[in-house]
Amino acid sequence: MCRRPPLSPVADGRSWLKVPRLDLRHHLSALRGEVCRPTPWRRRPIAFLCYVLSVSALRPLANRVALYRSFPTRLLSRTWGRLNGVELPTWLRKPVYSLYIWTFGVNMQEAAVEDLHQYRNLGEFFRRRLKPAVRPLCASSCVISPADGRILHFGQVKNSEVEQVKGVTYSLENFLGPQQHRSNDSASSYRDLLLSSPDNDLFHVVVYLAPGDYHCFHSPTDWKVELRRHFPGSLMSVNPGVARWVKELFCLNERVVLTGQWQHGFFSLTAVGATNVGSIRVYFDQELQTNAPRYSKGSFYDRTYVTDGKLEAPREDEVSSSEGGVALQKGEALGEFNLGSTIVLLFEAPKDFSFNLQPGQRIRVGEGLGCL
């Protein structure tokens, strides 16, 4: 019969951790009447992993966050991006894509191309287009959802701090970067600097795109983009669970900020990268290249679409622009992620603007976010 010596809570002045054990071997040995001998750790990788995780779980939260931030997420995302471009054999496409569909609940009936054999690689499948009629635009709302996903947070911006999830904030200035002075010369804070009128307020909404969601994002209103600002950075997961314990996660991750004007003043849309989502594409800006080794963290790179009061000439493969910036229409296709991530809207509007949302609700492109 196999017996284990009792574990003493204290031995040699040190507390012992109860290590997870794989009991199957011990039970089989007992049935055969054999003597149980402890297996060396090098032959028990699963138990050893459990031991490591149990020890790391005892570390302070700050240490665990620092450990997570040290992971080479940019390199992993670039590697994943290369794998996405590898063409799959025709016979392998349906099994691979079907597994992904089953795992993340993808609705292929909405896809413009439902035949899985037509997607040559994972990248094409992730960036699949939808049928034209499946995302009607809400005509009664002045701002619509730019993407399919889930509402993480929304509301007014107070004290130049924005909530990424409830109770966890990030700095508005760190997120958008320095801004040129506008007509509001009496601004006492960064938030006030963005406002063009004292009768307006600053609002925000965060939309989280899961891996199974439609990965393209669209223009949420009629507006003009004046500036593109690219922040190279980390590519940590933006899953709501991670966002709860990594403060200023959206300021640490790589992101592309588009700022401009709409009918009520300041308007911005920010595409935030995540693990395996280093690729952020903006259709009208072919110069943008994200998660590139030549870019370093802690800096940002601007491209303006207005130069000395005159429009910067668009390239042949870019959309046409009008005076004051790149004009986008409500619902127009704007860009895409390589997998799934987060869209953050920050915009100026009259103080009586109200959201028609609930925290955590599912939302789709074209559905109304709020109205006046």
N, C-alpha and C positions, 0 to 999 in steps of 0.2 A: 504494500500500500504506500502510496506517495504522500508524504507529509511535508509541510512547509514550516520552517521555524517561525514562531510569532514575531511580528514586526514591533520593535520597541519604538515608542514615539521619540525617545531621546537616546542617542548613543554617542559616546565620546564627546558629549557637549554639543552635538550638532543635530538639528532636526532632519529627519529623513522624509523624503518625498515618496508618496505612494506612486510607483511607476506602473502605467498600464501594462498588462501582461497578456500574452496570447496563450489561453488555457487549453487549446485543443491538443497540443502535444502532451501536456501533463495528463489529461484524461485518457488519451490513448495508451500512454505508458502505464498508467495505473491498471487499465483493463488487462494489459499483457503481463502484469506483475513485475514490471521492470522498475529499477530505481531511477528516480528523476534527478537529472543533473542540470544545473543552470546552463543555458546556451550562451556562448559568447556573444557580446553585443554586435560584433561584426557580422554575425550570421542572423541577426534579427533586425533588419533595417526598418521594418514597420514599427516595432516596439521602440527602437531608438528614435525614430521620428516623433513618436508620441511623447517620448521623454523630453526631447528638445522643445516641443511645443508647450508641454506642461510647464517647463522652466521659464520659457519666454513669456508665458501668460502671467507669471508672477512679477514681471518687470513693470515699472511705472509706465503709464500711458505715453509720456513724452519720449521714453526710450524706444518704445515700440514704433511710434510715429517716425522717429529718426532712423530706425532700422529700415522701415518701409521706404522712406524717401531715398535711402542709399541704393536701392535696387536700380539696375541699369535699364529703366523702363524705355528710354529712348532707343537704345540698341535693340531691345526685344521687339519694339514696335516696328523698327526698320526691317528686322528679320521677318516679322509677320507680314509686312507689306510685300516683301519679295516673294514669299510663299503664296500670297494672294494672286500674284501675277503668273504663277506657273499653270500652264494649260493642262487640264485633266483629260485623260482618255475618255472617249465618249461613253464607254460602258461603265465608268466609275462615277460619272457625274450625278446620275439619279440617286444612287445609294448615299453619296456624300451629302448632297443637298437635302435629300429626304430626312436624313438624320438631323441636320440643322433645323429644318422646318418643324420636326417633331419636338426638338429640344426647346426651341424658343417661341413656338406657336405662330409661325409666319403664315399669313393669309395669302396664298398664291393666287386665289381667285381674283384679287385686285391687281395683280401684276399684268403689265402690258404683254409680256411673253410668259405664258404659263408652262410651256414645254421646257423642262429642266435641262434637256440635252442641248439647248441653244446657248446656255451660259458656259463659256469656254473655261473660266476659272472662277475662283471664289470671289475675286474682286468684282467681276461683272454681276455675280449673283447678289452681292451685298448692295451694289448700286443700281439694282433693278428699278425700272420706271413703272409707274402706275397707269392704269387706263384713265383716259381724260375725265370721265364722268364720275369717278369714285370719290373725288375730293371737291365738292361744290363750295364756293366761297360764300360766307355769311355777309349779305349786303347791308344788314342793319348795324353791324359792328364796324367801328373805325379802325380797330386793330384786330387782326386774326392770328391764329396760331401759325407760326412759321414751320412747324414740324409735327410729326406724329410722336407721341410720347406721353409722359406723365408730368403733371404739375407738381413741382417740388415746393415752390414758394412764390408768393406774389404780394404786392402791397405798395405802400408809399416808402420812399427812401428817407430815413431819418438820421440826423447827425452824421451824414456822409458815410454811413455803414449800411451794408446790404446783407440780408440773411441768405446763406446758401441752403441751409435747412433750418428748421425752427431751433433757435437758441444758439446757433453758430453763425458768426458774421465774418465779413471780410471788408477791407477798406475800399471804398469807391475809387479813391485816387490811385491806389496800387493796382486796381483792376483795369482802369481805363488809361492810366498814365497822365502826364501833364497836358493841360489844355490851354489853348490860346484864350486871351481875355476877350469876352464878348461885350455886348452892349451894357451888361450889368456890371458897372464899375464899382458899385457899393457892395459887392459880394463879400460876405464874412466867412464863408466856408466853401469847400470844394463843390458841394451840392448846389449852393447858390450861384456859383460861377457858371454852371451849366444852364441855368434858367434865364430865359429872355424876358420874362415878365413876373412881377411879384404876385400876380393873380393866378399863376400856374404852380404846379407841384411836380415832383419827380417820382415816377412810378417804375416798378420793375416786375418782371415775371421770369421764372426759371423753368425750362422744359427739359426733362431728362429723356433721352432716346435710349431705349434698351436694344440689345443686339438683334432682336427679332423685328424691330420697327423699320419702317421706311426711312432710308438714310439720307435722303435729299432734304434740303430746307429751302423755304420760299420767302419772298418778301412779305412782311406782315401788314404793310400798308403802302400807300403812295408816298414816296419820299425820294430824296436825292442824297447819294453817298458822296461825301466830300473827302474823306480820308480813310485809308486802310492802315491799320497799325498791327504789326505782327510781333507777338511776344514769344520768343523761344523759351522753353521751360521743360519741366518734368512732364511725364505722361502717366500720372497715377490714375487709378480707377476713380470715376466720378459717381459710382454707385452710391445711393443715399446712405447706406451703412458706413461707407468710408468717409463720406462728406460730413458725417456727424462727429468724427473724432480727429479730422485733419483741418485745423483752422486755416482759413484763407486758401483752401484747396484750389479754388478757381483762379487765384492770383499766382499760384505756384505752377500750375499746368500751362502748357503751350496753348496759345489762343490767338484768334484773329478778330480784331475789333474793327467794325465798320461804323463810322460816325457820320452824321449829316443832319439834315433838317427835314421836318414834315410840316404840316399846316399849323401845328401848335408850338413849334420850336425844335429843341434838341431831340434827336432820335439816334439810337445806336442798337446794333445787333452784334453779339459776340458769339462766335463758335469756339467752344472750349474743347481741346483735345483730351484724350484719355488713353489708357493702356491699349495698345494695338490700334489706336486711332490717331496716329501721328499725321496721317494724310488729311488735310482740310483743303478743299478746293473751292474757289470762288470763280464762277463762270466768266465774269467780265474782267478778271485780273489774271492774265496768263503768266505774269511774272512771279506770282506768289508761289513759294515752295516751302512747305513746312517740314519739320523734323529732319532738317538737313544738317550734316556734321559741321558745316562751316559756320553755323549760327551758334552763339554761346548764350547760356542762361544769364539772366539778370540784365538783359538789354532789350531794346525794341527797335523795329525798323518800320519807317513810315513810307507810304506812297500817297501823295496828294493828287486829287483829280481836279484841283483848281490851282492855277499858278498865276500870281500877280493879278488876281481878279479875272484872269482868262482861263478858259478850260484847257486842261492838258489834252493834247491830241490823242484820241484812242487808236489802238492798233487795229489792224484789219480783222483780227479774230476776236475782237471785243465788241460788246454791245455799244450802240450809239449813246452819246451823252448829250445833255443839254446844258444851258448856262447854269453854272453854280455847282455842278457835280454830275454823277452818273444817275440818271433818272430810272427808278424802278417802280413798277406798277404792283398794286396789291395782288398777291398770289403768284407773281412771276417767279419762276425757278431761279434760285440765287446761288446755290452751291450744294456740296455734298460732303459727307463723312465717309471714311473707309469702312466703318463698322457701326458705331453708335456712340453718342456722347451727350453734350448739353448745349442748349441755346439759351443765352441770357439777353433779354430785352430791357433796355433802360430808355425811358422816353419822358419828355415834358408834355404835360396836358393840363387843362383847366382843373381846378381843385374839385369840381363836381364829377370828375371821371370816376367810374365805378367798375370793378371787375365782376364778371359773371362766372366765377370759378369757385371750386372747392379744393383744398389741399389734397394732393394725392390722386385727383381724378384723372382718368384717361382722356386724351384730347387728340384730335387729328388736324392735319393741315386744312386751313380754310374755316375752321370753327371759330366763332367769336370769342375774344378774350374779355372785352368790356366795351362800354359805350358811354356817351355823354348824355 
